[in-house]
């Protein structure tokens, strides 16, 4: 599996999964545009320190101008665009509650980032990926979309929409040889997960690990190989799929 000479944008790349994805793609030979509202300097420093190629930028996926600017940076810095990882999402900073107690402001914010943000990044990126002769888009969904997640209907619905976007775009973009797939992980041990569950973190993570066939919680490193595979030529005839990386929780 190699990503040599390929250029990929990763959203939400400052920490956690996004940083892990960026570092693995760079290790496979890709040039990576690392975008986030948070600074991505540490991600880029780690990549460049290991001999890879990367550039950081401030990216707001809810702002179409910002999405277009990320694509412009990719082309200006590396000459083309071959792939996109839509990882940016509201998760750590949202408050869990019964469905009828979730504030409308939070609902709208979650949909704006987790759903509209993917749509806008795809609108911005597809023309250049098409110009490159095709490529791959990977959208990060969640086990919450398939299994259901109590007290987080806004998050679960947004991640179900990610699967819907994936399937619709796979149908539409196949003629351009642009593949679109999604990955649905179980709970992953990241800064965001710790922040979301707070004092209940240890209790929740233990219960989730115990419900899996492979009984330990996922770490970022458990997902990076799947992302690299979906962006590489090794998956050249796969599109419209959602891969469950959940330790054996849901069998599709």
Buried (B, 14 or more C-beta within 10 A) or exposed (E): EEBEEBBBBBBBBBBBBBBBBBBBBBBBBBBBBBBBBBBBEBBBEBBEEEEBBBBBBBBBBBEBEBBBBBBBBBBEBBEBBBBBBBBBBBBBEBEBBEEEEBEEEBBEBBBBBBBBBBBBBBEBBBEBBBEBEBBBBBBBBBBBBBBEBEEBBBBBBBBBBBBEBBBEBBEEBBEBBBBBBBBBBBBBBBEBBEEBBEEEBEEBBEEBBEEBEEEEBBEBEBBBEBBBBBBBEEBEEBBBBBBBBBBEBEEE
